Amino acid sequence: MPESSRPLRILVYSDNPRTREQVQLALGKRVHPDLPELTYVEVATAPMVLELMAEGGFDLAILDGEATPFGGMGIAKQLKDEIDDCPPILVLTGRPDDAWLANWSRAEAAVPHPIDPIRLGEAVVSLLRAPVQ
């Protein structure tokens, strides 16, 4: 479980600003009373995701699997392959049946579009509470 005194940093990637906004509105400033506040870093391009994640300091990455031209599942796989101690990744899939692709990408969780705040919140809480590997 992360330190309780510092805010948790969440990277939110999508080429669609509305999707990034929906994620933040769904999770809010505090996703669970037992967890610290959340801060968000919005990212619209794959190269910036790779650069920021390589710099570190994130507790979770939420990647839009429907983003173009680079989808979140491919980025997730690349991050897991290239970054030691990569934080947990949640992929937003186009539909529930795409969960197997998220599994291939090595993302720890997948939530389908349209974004359901309850389902997204539960997945994020689960990932943020998971013991550090």
Residue frames relative to the residue before (quaternion, step in Angstrom):
aa qw qx qy qz dx dy dz
M 1.0000 0.0000 0.0000 0.0000 0.00 0.00 0.00
P 0.5115 -0.6721 0.4373 0.3088 3.59 -0.91 0.89
E 0.6533 -0.4793 0.3973 0.4309 3.53 -1.30 0.33
S 0.4269 -0.7362 0.4648 0.2445 3.57 -0.87 0.91
S 0.6492 0.5614 -0.3288 0.3941 3.62 1.12 -0.40
R 0.7466 0.3758 -0.2346 0.4963 3.61 1.00 -0.59
P 0.5470 -0.6014 0.4559 0.3623 3.60 -1.10 0.62
L 0.4318 -0.6757 0.5351 0.2656 3.54 -1.20 0.60
R 0.2857 -0.7662 0.5556 0.1501 3.58 -0.88 0.97
I 0.0799 -0.7952 0.6009 -0.0109 3.53 -0.78 1.15
L 0.2284 -0.7410 0.6156 0.1406 3.57 -0.82 1.01
V 0.0826 -0.7885 0.6094 0.0114 3.59 -0.84 1.03
Y 0.0510 -0.8241 0.5635 -0.0262 3.57 -0.47 1.27
S 0.3212 0.6775 -0.6334 0.1913 3.50 -1.05 0.97
D 0.4632 -0.6498 0.5164 0.3108 3.56 -1.13 0.60
N 0.6614 0.4879 -0.2829 0.4946 3.57 1.30 -0.34
P 0.3775 -0.7484 0.4898 0.2397 3.63 -0.48 1.11
R 0.5987 0.5641 -0.3626 0.4381 3.62 1.10 -0.60
T 0.6384 0.5147 -0.3296 0.4679 3.61 0.99 -0.77
R 0.6449 0.5066 -0.3268 0.4697 3.59 0.93 -0.84
E 0.6500 0.5121 -0.3089 0.4690 3.57 1.00 -0.82
Q 0.6469 0.5283 -0.3210 0.4465 3.61 0.93 -0.86
V 0.6237 0.5304 -0.3382 0.4639 3.60 0.99 -0.80
Q 0.7026 0.4713 -0.2758 0.4563 3.57 0.81 -0.98
L 0.6468 0.5019 -0.3197 0.4770 3.59 1.01 -0.73
A 0.6443 0.5313 -0.3190 0.4481 3.58 1.02 -0.80
L 0.7517 0.3979 -0.2108 0.4819 3.59 0.95 -0.86
G 0.2596 -0.7982 0.5036 0.2046 3.58 1.07 -0.67
K 0.7166 -0.4305 0.3288 0.4394 3.54 -1.28 -0.33
R 0.7880 0.0921 -0.0413 0.6074 3.56 1.13 -0.58
V 0.2840 -0.8106 0.4942 0.1345 3.55 -0.38 1.28
H 0.7847 0.0252 0.0033 0.6194 3.58 1.23 -0.50
P 0.5683 -0.6360 0.3969 0.3393 3.61 -0.96 0.79
D 0.6794 0.4955 -0.2929 0.4550 3.61 1.12 -0.58
L 0.6832 0.4548 -0.2785 0.4988 3.58 1.28 -0.15
P 0.5802 -0.5828 0.4321 0.3702 3.60 -1.16 0.51
E 0.6676 -0.4618 0.3887 0.4359 3.54 -1.33 0.11
L 0.3795 -0.7080 0.5530 0.2209 3.52 -1.28 0.51
T 0.0923 -0.7335 0.6674 0.0899 3.53 -1.19 0.67
Y 0.2554 -0.7955 0.5400 0.1011 3.54 -1.03 0.82
V 0.1225 -0.7207 0.6751 0.0991 3.49 -1.25 0.66
E 0.2175 -0.7918 0.5623 0.0978 3.55 -0.51 1.22
V 0.0367 -0.7924 0.6085 -0.0228 3.54 -0.96 0.95
A 0.2165 -0.8136 0.5324 0.0871 3.57 -0.88 0.99
T 0.7671 0.3091 -0.1803 0.5325 3.63 1.22 -0.24
A 0.5917 -0.5998 0.4193 0.3381 3.54 -1.14 0.70
P 0.6489 0.5145 -0.3566 0.4325 3.67 0.81 -0.79
M 0.6561 0.4990 -0.3212 0.4663 3.60 1.01 -0.73
V 0.5860 0.5490 -0.3736 0.4644 3.62 1.07 -0.66
L 0.6833 0.4953 -0.2932 0.4492 3.57 0.79 -1.01
E 0.6607 0.5121 -0.3076 0.4546 3.58 0.94 -0.87
L 0.7051 0.4645 -0.2748 0.4600 3.58 0.79 -0.99
M 0.6598 0.5002 -0.3178 0.4621 3.58 0.94 -0.80
A 0.6254 0.5266 -0.3414 0.4636 3.60 1.06 -0.68
E 0.6300 0.5305 -0.3296 0.4615 3.59 1.12 -0.64
G 0.3941 -0.7544 0.4432 0.2813 3.57 1.18 -0.55
G 0.5902 0.6194 -0.4181 0.3053 3.50 -1.36 -0.19
F 0.5946 0.5554 -0.3762 0.4432 3.59 1.24 0.16
D 0.3621 -0.7258 0.5493 0.2009 3.53 -1.16 0.71
L 0.7863 0.0052 0.0377 0.6167 3.57 1.25 -0.49
A 0.1379 -0.7482 0.6395 0.1101 3.55 -1.21 0.61
I 0.1289 -0.7530 0.6421 0.0627 3.55 -0.99 0.94
L 0.0517 -0.8322 0.5500 -0.0469 3.55 -0.46 1.29
D 0.3818 -0.7269 0.5314 0.2087 3.57 -0.88 1.00
G 0.3433 -0.7660 0.5158 0.1710 3.54 -0.52 1.22
E 0.6870 0.4705 -0.2714 0.4826 3.59 1.24 -0.38
A 0.4114 0.7172 -0.4715 0.3067 3.60 1.25 0.10
T 0.1438 -0.7694 0.6152 0.0943 3.55 -1.20 0.57
P 0.5776 -0.1389 -0.8011 -0.0735 1.58 -2.15 1.18
F 0.7052 0.4006 -0.2666 0.5207 3.61 1.25 -0.13
G 0.2997 -0.7818 0.5256 0.1509 3.56 -0.56 1.17
G 0.6369 -0.5865 0.3730 0.3335 3.51 -1.20 0.62
M 0.6192 0.5560 -0.3670 0.4157 3.60 1.08 -0.55
G 0.6505 0.4972 -0.3127 0.4815 3.57 0.99 -0.78
I 0.6412 0.5125 -0.3166 0.4753 3.56 1.02 -0.80
A 0.6262 0.5404 -0.3374 0.4493 3.59 0.98 -0.83
K 0.6564 0.5070 -0.3130 0.4626 3.58 0.88 -0.92
Q 0.6597 0.5075 -0.3104 0.4592 3.57 0.91 -0.91
L 0.6520 0.5129 -0.3194 0.4580 3.60 0.93 -0.86
K 0.6748 0.4940 -0.2953 0.4620 3.59 0.90 -0.91
D 0.6670 0.5004 -0.2937 0.4674 3.58 1.10 -0.71
E 0.7974 0.3761 -0.1498 0.4474 3.57 0.98 -0.86
I 0.7506 0.3764 -0.2196 0.4967 3.62 1.07 -0.53
D 0.3572 -0.7004 0.5805 0.2119 3.53 -0.78 1.08
D 0.8365 0.1146 -0.1132 0.5237 3.58 -1.03 0.78
C 0.1369 0.8055 -0.5562 0.1520 3.56 0.97 0.89
P 0.4564 -0.6781 0.4894 0.3039 3.60 -0.87 0.85
P 0.6666 -0.4788 0.3603 0.4434 3.59 -1.21 0.22
I 0.1866 -0.7674 0.6067 0.0906 3.53 -1.19 0.68
L 0.1249 -0.7415 0.6561 0.0641 3.51 -1.10 0.89
V 0.1726 -0.7875 0.5863 0.0791 3.57 -0.84 1.00
L 0.3045 -0.7083 0.6096 0.1842 3.54 -1.06 0.87
T 0.1698 -0.8191 0.5441 0.0644 3.57 -0.48 1.20
G 0.6205 -0.5689 0.4031 0.3591 3.53 -1.27 0.43
R 0.7858 -0.0376 0.0576 0.6146 3.55 1.15 -0.66
P 0.6694 -0.5204 0.3352 0.4108 3.62 -1.14 0.46
D 0.6434 0.5487 -0.3295 0.4199 3.61 1.04 -0.70
D 0.6087 0.5640 -0.3540 0.4314 3.60 1.24 -0.20
A 0.3598 0.7553 -0.4839 0.2569 3.61 1.24 0.11
W 0.6065 0.5577 -0.3645 0.4339 3.62 1.05 -0.62
L 0.6269 0.5190 -0.3405 0.4708 3.61 1.09 -0.64
A 0.6236 0.5209 -0.3370 0.4756 3.56 1.02 -0.75
N 0.6209 0.5321 -0.3331 0.4695 3.58 1.05 -0.74
W 0.6267 0.5322 -0.3245 0.4676 3.59 1.01 -0.85
S 0.6845 0.5081 -0.2816 0.4405 3.58 0.99 -0.87
R 0.4259 -0.7208 0.4234 0.3460 3.56 1.38 -0.21
A 0.3393 0.7096 -0.5278 0.3206 3.58 1.21 0.49
E 0.4822 -0.6927 0.4632 0.2702 3.56 -1.03 0.78
A 0.8028 0.0649 -0.0264 0.5921 3.59 1.21 -0.44
A 0.1148 -0.7664 0.6275 0.0748 3.54 -1.31 0.44
V 0.0482 -0.7574 0.6512 0.0067 3.53 -1.09 0.84
P 0.3691 -0.7630 0.4816 0.2230 3.61 -0.76 0.96
H 0.4987 -0.5631 0.5588 0.3492 3.51 -1.40 0.33
P 0.5499 -0.1919 -0.8119 0.0390 1.70 -2.05 1.33
I 0.6010 -0.6045 0.3957 0.3418 3.53 -1.14 0.70
D 0.1648 -0.7507 0.6371 0.0578 3.52 -0.84 1.13
P 0.4216 -0.7463 0.4485 0.2532 3.62 -0.42 1.17
I 0.6404 0.5193 -0.3387 0.4533 3.61 0.99 -0.73
R 0.6928 0.4781 -0.2766 0.4635 3.56 0.80 -1.02
L 0.6519 0.4999 -0.3153 0.4751 3.60 0.96 -0.84
G 0.6582 0.5216 -0.3102 0.4455 3.59 0.91 -0.89
E 0.6541 0.5095 -0.3120 0.4639 3.58 0.94 -0.87
A 0.6588 0.5035 -0.3107 0.4648 3.60 0.95 -0.86
V 0.6650 0.5006 -0.3051 0.4626 3.59 0.92 -0.89
V 0.6392 0.5137 -0.3328 0.4656 3.61 0.91 -0.84
S 0.6447 0.5276 -0.3178 0.4527 3.58 0.93 -0.87
L 0.6903 0.4738 -0.2840 0.4673 3.59 0.91 -0.87
L 0.6888 0.4820 -0.2875 0.4589 3.58 0.95 -0.82
R 0.6799 0.4667 -0.2886 0.4864 3.58 1.17 -0.47
A 0.4983 0.6700 -0.4302 0.3430 3.58 1.20 -0.37
P 0.5186 -0.6361 0.4611 0.3373 3.58 -1.02 0.74
V 0.5278 -0.6244 0.4730 0.3283 3.56 -1.10 0.72
Q 0.4067 -0.7326 0.5001 0.2186 3.56 -0.86 1.01
